Amino acid sequence: MTSVIETIKAKIDVVEEIGLVVALQKSGKSYRGLCPFHNERTPSFHVFADSQSWHCFGCNEGGDVFTFVEKYQGLEFRDALLYLAEKAGVSVEEPGGRDPEEERALHAERERLRKLNEDALLWFHQMLLRSKEAAEARAYLQSRGITTETVVAFGIGYAPEQWDGLSKYLLARGYSERELVRGGLARERDLGKATSEVGKDGGGIYDYFRHRIIFPIRDMRGRVIGFGGRALGDGQPKYLNSPQTPLFEKNTVLYALDMARDAIKQAGQVVIVEGYVDAVIAHQYGTKQTVACIGSAITEKHIAQLKKLTKQVTLALDPDAAGMAATEHGIEEALKGFDRTLVPVPLSAGESRKSGDREKGRYSEPRGMIRLEEQVDAEINVLQLPPGEDPDEFIRRDVEAWRDKVQHPVPLIDYFFEARTAGLNLKQPRDKAEAAKRLLPVIGAISDRIRRDAYIQKLAKMISMDERSLNMELQRLLRGQKSGITAHFTERSSQRYLEGEAESKRDNGRGDGAGNTGSTRQAAEPHDVRTFGLDRNRLDRVKWEDYLIGLLLTNPELSTHVCGIINDGDFAGTDTRELYRIFNSIHQRGSSPLFQSLEQVVPSALLATLERARKSIELGPPLEGAGLEKAAVQCATRLKRARLLQLNTEIQYLVREASEAGNAEAVQQYQQQLLDIHRRLRTINTAMRLQG
């Protein structure tokens, strides 16, 4: 049975969909244009009609039509599914087994609430611009430096000090009291209160927002889903947000993200501030890649949206104690929320000797080695503000200094050096030891050995301690972590890589993409071809993806061994890619037990894939302990390798086309990318041989 996802993909052509927002030109077997996800002058963004996929060889983003819609519009998979299903005329059932009539009723209600919010926005906005009652509100906005143009651009409004002003307006337009309450714009009257408290003519409801500056909150597509109200005078609470509604959930929404989306992609950076006014002023003064949290700390759902747009997150939260705590929390969420990649790190001479000791008899001379370490695939940094100044105050006082800090934020490690030693007396032995205890794990997370050594030197100077002693303690910590895969690079490894390339060409079935069929020599396998339920000599990526998902579903602890090898972009299947993303997102945050509740968090369109993945495990031999870990690592490594081979083939086509067109510069660029892919393939093939 064809899944709803495949039905949608069959009806929506990826070239046509992307062509709506990117100017594409036919170029051989692909269509080429300027990448919408990063700044470039020479097109490196390609759409492949044959495979219904796209890839940018400049920023290395890629995928299918679902991936493009998610990334370009900043949507979660569920929303992208509904958007594309509507375009394709395909019905999508939501979880819960609701019948079509109920689904249509829920959809109609959501659309009705969106219209309700739009009408409320117009009323609030006109009240601010024209009402005499809004004089205090206009004066407040002027005192905060917000211009009339900005008020109009953001649709800022005012809720008058009346119990039922908005309610009477909306009721007169045909909305019901239930709709106003359901949409978070009114509350039901407490019958125990005096009538005079809630207004004589308000019926059974009264306005939720009163005597407040109103900031409309929009989703990624610019639709109003809620409001934030800033109290005037001594009103409490100072900020009041819409309650949770069918449209609004505050811990999933970032204020001004709809207006910042394109700027984030162009700047390759997002700046996160704490308040509505901070974000509004930042936009007004040109830092349009700025968003704000809404009444809560940064959450995993915020990061999930942002990582579709950029890998650089700059936190510019208030400099008070609460702001510093929020910064630490934001850093933690960002570190958990972004994907991991494997980074090759040369081992020290001491580490190499220890590994060599374990393999005595195999080699008689020193061998080069690396460790494949996990690294967060993002740049997280901090924009440190002057003491006592919120972002909007700092921007208005010295906009050039603000812009310089945005362009040159403090790297995360340097921020930790300052934040985690605050309050310590670094002249006292006890505090010196405490500083080392707090900072050595941070330094140990740095994969680049040169940067790591530089920070060891910095710490040694800070606490007046010998570098050698700090290095010894750092190595002790690193040995305790025991993470990563160790790989030897020798002449023997080079021969293994050549054998791996021959096997790759057989797996690919298309040669190297340049017309070469490759060697027919059989690459030696260290074990029988049937190792953990799948044929190692067949490159059926769907079955391998199902098998990996099945392993993770039944053994969530395997995630730590897999997430550094593969990311969701390495999955060929739309359904398996999204399941892996959901699994990885939840598991990294310690949700337990994941496999018992996954059905409740995935779209119904993925439930069949969920069951298919579980059944794929039943077809293989039972595994446990080291066998499970080995199977997961082998499967993830093989899928990563398949993705690299696919990229290799695509770039070979592009090299040929550029060569035939006489574009020497493009040929050189593509060949450089091929070298990088081949380097990564060498690492992968070496790891695969070591895995067995």
N, C-alpha and C positions, 0 to 999 in steps of 0.2 A: 504493500500500500504506500503510495506516494505521500510523504509528509507535507504539512502545510508550508513548511519552509521551502522545500524543493518546488512545490507548486508556485509559490511566489517568485522564486528565482527563475523558473521557466517562463513566467509571464512578464517579468521586468528585465529588460536588457541593461546590463551594467554600463555599456557605452552610452546609451540614451540617458540613463539616470545621472551619470556623472557629467555628461555633456550639458545638462541643465545649468550647472554652476561653474564648469571649467571649459574654456575654449579648447576643443580637441582638434587635432589635425591628423589625418591618416599618415602613418609612417611604417611602411612594410606590413608586417603582421600585427602591428599594434597601433594605437592612437596615442598621440603625444600632446602634452600641454604643460603649463606652469603649475607646479604643485600648489594646492590651496592650503597646505599645512606648514609651509615654511617659505621664507623669501628666497627667490631665485630668479636669475635673468635668463639662464639657458634651461629649456624644458628638460626635466628628468623624470617627469610623472608620466607613466605609461598605463594604458588600459588595454587588456588583451581580450578580444572578443571570443576567441576560441575557448579559453578557459574561464571566461566570465569573471576575470579577476583584474586587479589593478596593483601597481607597485610604484613607489617613488624611489629611485636609486640615489636620490640626494639625501633624504631623511630616513630612508629604509622603512617607511610605513607601507602597508599593503593589506590586501584581503579581497573580499567579495563585495557585493552590493550592500549587504547588511553592515559590514565593517565600515564602508564609506559613509553610509547614512548616520551610523552611530557616531563616528568621529567628526564628520563635518557639522552635524547638527547638535553634537554633544548629548546624544540620547542614550539611555540604557537600552539593552537589547529588547526588552518588552515593549518599549515605546517605538523603537525602530520597526519591530514586527508589526505593530498595529498600523503604523504609518504606511509601510510598504503593502500590507494586506489591503488597506483601504484603496491604495492606488491600483492594486492588481485585481480588485473586486473579489477578494478571497475572504471567507468568513473565518474568524479566529475565535475559538472557544477559550474563555478564561477558566482558571482552576475553580473547582467548586461544583462542577456539574450543572451549572445554571442552563435553563433551556433558552432557545433563541429569543423568545418573547421577553424573558427577564433580562437578557443581555441588551436587547434593544432599549428596554426601559432604563437600564443603568446608564447606557450611552446617552440617551436623551436627557437624563437628569444632569449628567456632567456638562453637557452642552448648555443646558439651561442655567447652571451655576456659573459657567464662564460668561454668559451674557449678563447675568446678574452682577458679576464683579465689574464688568466693563461699564455698566450703567452707574454703579456706585462710584467708580473711578471718575467718571465725568462729573458727577455731582460734587464729590470732594474737591476736585480740581477747580470747578467753577466757584465753589464757595471760597476757596483761597484767593482766586483772582479778583472776585467782584464783591464779596460780602463785606459789609461794614464790621461784622463780628470778627472777621479774620485779620483785623488791623494788628493785633498782638502777634499773630502767627507770621504775618508778612515782616513785621519788625524783627522777629526772632531770626527768620531766615536771612534777612539782610545783615544782621549782626554776625551770623556765621559765615558770611561772605558768599552766599549762594545767589547767583544772578537769576534774573527773570528767564533768560534763555535756558538755564539749567533746570529751573522749575518746570518749564514747559517740556523739555526733553525727557525728564524723568516722570512727568505726570504727577508731581507732588501736589498734595491737596490739604484740606483742613476739615476736621470734624467739629462743628460748632458745639457750644456748651448747652446742648438741648438733649432731652431724653429720647425724643422720637423724630428728629428732623429727617434723618435718612430713611427711617422706617416708613414714615408717611409718604415720602417721595416715591419709594420703590413699590409700596402697596398700591399707590395711585397708578403705577405703570403696569399693574396686572400681576405682580408677584404675590405669592401667598406668604403668610406668616411663617409657615413651616419652611419654605424655601429660604427666607431670610435667616432663620435660626440654623438651618442645615448648611448654609453658606458662610456662617461665622460672622454675619453682619449685625445680628440682633440676638438678644437673649429672651427667654421666656420670663414673664413677670413672676416674681415671688409673691404669691397671694397674701403672705403674712405681712408685707410691707404696706405702708399707707399709700393710697392712690396718688397723693400729691408728689411722692418720691419718684414715680415713674411716668408721670404725665397723665393727664385725664383722657387724652384722645388717642393714646398709643395702642389701644386694644390690649392683647395679651403679651405684647413684646415691647422691648425698649432697645435703643441703639447700643451696640457693643463699644464703639469708639465715640468719645465725647471730649471736646476741648483738647484736641491733639493735632499735631502736624501728621499728615498721612503720607506714608511712602508705599506706593503700589509695589507688590512683589510679583514678578513674572517668572514663568518657566522658561526653559531654553528656547522655546519657539516664540517667546514674546507675549504669551497669553497671561492675563492677570489671574493669579490663583489665590492671592491673599493680600493682606495689608499689614504694615507696621505703623504703630502710632507713637509719636514722641510727645509726652505730656508737656503742657505749658504751665507756668507757675509752679506750684508745689504739688501738683497732681502725682499720685502714685498708682501703679508703678511707673517709673520713669519711661520705660518702653513697654508697650503692650502689642503683642503680635496676634494675628488671627488664630483662633483655636484650630485644632486639627479638623479638617473637612475632607470630603471625597477628593478635593483638588489639592489640598495643602497639608504638608507635613514638614515642619520647620527644620528638622535635622537632616533633611535631604536637599534643601534649597539654598543656593548662594545668591545673595542680593546682587543685582546688576550683571549677573552672568550672561544674560541674553544680550546686553549691550557691550559686554567685554569680550564676547566669544571670538570675534574676528581679530581684535587687537591682541588677544592672548596668542592666537596662532601666528600672527605676524611677528610679534615680539619674541615668541618662543619662551614666554614667561608669564606667570600669573602672580599678582601681588594680592595677598589676603589681608584685609584690615578688619577691625572689630565692629564698626558701627555704620549706620546708614549715611550719616553726614560725612564720615571719613571717605567712603566710597564715592559719594557725589562730588565732593571737592577734588578728589584725585582725578576723576573723569574731567571735571571742569578745567583743571590745569594741565590736561594732556596725558595723564597716566591712565589711559583707557583700558589697560589690561588688569584693572583692579576690581575685586569682588569683596563682599563682606559676609561674615557669618550672620545668621539670623537667630538671635536670642539663645545661642548654644555654642559649645565648643566645636572645633573642626571634627568632623566625623568621617568614618570610612566611606560613607555614601558621597560626601563632598569630594573626597580624593578620587573616587571611582569616576566622577564626572570630569574632573580636571585632567586626569591622566589621558583622557581621550584628546585633549587639546594641547598639552605641553608636558614636558618632563622637568621643567624648572619651576619650583615653588618658592616664593619669597614671602616670608611671614613678617608683617609690619603691624604687630599688635601693640596695644598700649604699653607704655614703659613702667606701669605700676606693678605691684606684686601679683595682682590677679592676671595682668597681661603677660607677665613672665611665665606664670603657671600655664596659661593658655598656649603660650609659645612652645613650651616643653611638650604639652599634650598634642599640639599640632604637628610637631616634629615626629612624635611617636606614631601618630596616625598616618602621616605621609610615608614614613619608613615602612610601615606595614602594608600600606595601600598600593604602592608601586610594585611592579614586577621585579624579579631578580634575574640577573644574567650571570653566566660563568665567566670569570676573568682569569686568564692565565697569569700566575704570579711565580717568578723564579724563586726556588728555594735557596736558603742560605747554605753555605758550605757544610755547616754542622748538620743541617737537616739532610743534605744529600748523602753524607757519610753514613748516617743512621739507616737510610733506606738501602744503601749499598751493602751494609752489613747483613741485612736480611736476605740479600740475594747473592751472597758469596758463592763463587763457583760459576756464576753466569757471565760475569764481566770481570776483566782483570785490570781495567783502568777506569778513572772517573767518568761518569756519564752525566749529561745535562738533564735536569729535571724541572718540572713545574708543578704547581698545585693549582687546580681549578677552583677558585674561591667564589662564593656568592657575593654579588654586589648589587645594591639597589640601583635599578635602571632609572635614576632620576637625580637631579641636583636640587638639594634642599638648602636654603640659606635664610638669613635673617637680616631684616632692615632695622638696625638699632636706632631708636629715636632719642632725642635729648631728654633728660629727666624732666618729668612734669608736663611734657607736651604730647598731646594726641596727634595722630597723623594730620588731621585737617588743620590744626593750629600750626604745625611745623610747615606744612605746604604753603599756607598763606603768609607765613613769616619769611620763608626763604625757599622759594620754589626751585631755584637752581641747586641748592644743597640737597633738596628732596630728590630731584632728578638724578643727581650724582649718586646718591645712596641706592636708588632703584637700579641704576646701571652697574653699581659696584657693591652689592650687598655683602654682608659678612658671611664667609663660608661656615658651614655647620660646625666643623671642628673648632674653628676659632671662637665661635659663639660659645661652645661648650667649655672651652678653656676659661672664658670669662665668667659664664653663668655658674659653672659647677665649682668654682673656687671663691665665689662671692661669700664674704663672711668669714673666710679662713685667714688666719695670721700665718703667712708663709715663712715667717722667721722662727716659728715654733716647730720642733720636731714632730709632734703629734699631728699638726695641721699639714705639714709637708707629706707625711705618710698618707693622710686622708686625701690630699690632692692627687697623689699618685694612684691611690685606689680608685678614685672617681674617673681619672682621665686615661689610664692605661687601657681599659676596655674600649674606649672611644678610639684611641690610636690604633688598637689592634684590628679595628674594623676597616682600616684603610688598606686597600689591596696594593696600591702603588708603593713599592718598597722605598723609593727615594722620598716620597712625601711622608711615609711613616717614619723614616729616619730623621727627617727635618722636624717633625713634631716631637720626637723623642728628645732632640736637642733643645727644642723650645721648652719642654717640660723640665729637662735637667737644669736649664738656666733659671727657670722660674722658681724652682725649689732648692737651687744650689746643691744638686745631687749629681753623683757620677753617672755618666751616660751608660757605662757598661752595666752597672747595677740595674738601671731601669730596663735595659735591653734584656737582661737575664730574666727579670720578672715578667716582661712582656712575652718572651718565648715560653715561659712556664704557662702563662694564660692561654697562649695560642695552642700549645700542646694539649691542654685540657679541653679545648673546644673540639679538636679532632674532626674538623669539617672539611669537605671538599674531596676531590679525586686527585691522586698523585699520578702523573704521567711522565714516562721516560722518553727522551728524544735522543735517539742514537741512530747509527747507520742502519741497524736492524729495524728501527722504527720507520725509517724512510722507506725500506723495502716493503714493510707492512702497509704503508700508506699507498704505495703503487698498487699493491694487491687490492687494497680497499677501493681505489679508483676504478680498477677493472670490474670489481663487483658492483660498484655504483652504476657503471654504464649498463651492466646487465639488468640491474634493478630498474633503471630508468627506461630501458627499452628504446631509447632514442639516441644513444650515443652521447656525445658531449655537447650536442646542440649546434655543432658546426659541421655536421655531416660525417663525423668519424663514428665508426661503430664500436671501437674499443676492442680490447683483447678478448679472446674466447677462453683464455686460461682460467681454470677453476681456482678461485681463491680458497685457501685452506681454512676450514672452520675448526676451532679447537674442540667442539663438542658435536653431538648429533644435531641434525637440522631441526628436530622437534625438541625444543628446550622448555618452553613454557606456554604451550597451547597454540602457538602460531608458527607458520612456516617461515623460517628466517630467509629463505631464498625467494620469497614472493613479496613484492612491495605493494601490498594492499593497505593503503594508508587508512582507509575507513575502519578495517578490522583492527589495525594496530591502535588507532585512536580509541575505538570502543574498548579494547582490552586495557589500555592505560586508565581510562576513566573507570572501568570496572574495578581495577586494582585499587584505585584511590577511594572509591565509594565504600569498598569492603574493608579497607585498611587505611584510614585517614592519616595515620602516622607516617605513611610513605611520602607525604607531601614535602617534607623537609629534604628528601633525597632527590625529588623531581623538579622542584620549582627553580632551582639554579641552573637546570639544563635546558628546560623548554619553557616557552611562554605561550599565551593563547594565540599569538600570531602565527605559530608554527603548525596549527591545526588546519587541515584542508576542509574539514566539515564545519559548516556553520553551527550545527547543533552541538557537536562535540567541543568546538571552540568555546561556545558560550557556557556549556556545562563545566568545562575546566576553569573558566574565569570565575564562575560562581563558587565552585568548590574552593579554588585557591583563595578567593577573597574571604570566604567565611572561615576556612580552616586556619589561615594565618592570624585570625583574631581570636583563636581559642574557643570557637563555638563547639560545643560537644553535647551529645554525640551527633556529628554532622549527618551521617547516613540515615539517621532516623527521621530527620526533619527536612531533608532536601526537597521532598515532594511538595512541601508547603511553600518553598521559596522560589521554585523554578516555574517559568511559564508552562502552561499545559501543552504547548507545542513541543516541549522537550521531554515530556514524560515517557514517550515511546522510546526515545534514545536512551533514557535512564534505564529502562527495563532491558533494552538490547545490550547495554554495557554490562549489566549484572549477569546476564545469561552468557556473555562471552567468557566470563571467568569460570562458569560451570563446565564449559567445554574442555578446559585445560586440566592438567594434573594438579592436585592439591599442593599448595606451597605454604611455607611458613618460615619465620625467622629470616636468616640470611638469603634464603631462596626468594622470598617476597621482595626484599630490597633489591636484589640483583635483577629480578624480572622487571621491576619498575624502572630502574636506571637504564637497563638495556633498551626497554621500549621507548623511553623518553629520548635517549640518545639517537636511536634509529629514526624517530620522527624528526628530530632536529636535522639530522643528516639528509633526510628526504627533502626537507624544505630548502636546505642549502643547495642540493642538486637541482631542484626546480629553479632557483634563482640563477644558478650557473647556466642552465639551458636558456633562460630568458635573456640573460646578458650576452650570451654567445650570438643569439639572433640579432641583438642590437649592435654588437660589434660589427657583424657582417653588413648590416644596413648602413651604418655610419661609414664603414670602409668603402662601400660601393658609392656612397654619396660624396666621398672625398673629404669628409669631416674629420680631420686628423685630431682635433682637440677632443671631440666626443669619443673617438677610438681610444685615446690615451686615458680618458676618464673611466670608460668602461673596463679597460684592461686593468686599471688600478683596483677597481671593484672586484674583478675576477681574482686578482692576487689575494685580496682580503678574504674572499670566499674560500679559496684554496688553502689559505693559512688556517681558517677555521675548520675546514674539512680534515686537514692533517691532525689537528687537535682531537676532533671527534673520532676519527678512525683509530688514532692511537688509544684513546680511552676505550673504544669498543673492543680492541684486541686485548687490552688489560682486563676488561670485564669478562672476557671469554664468551 
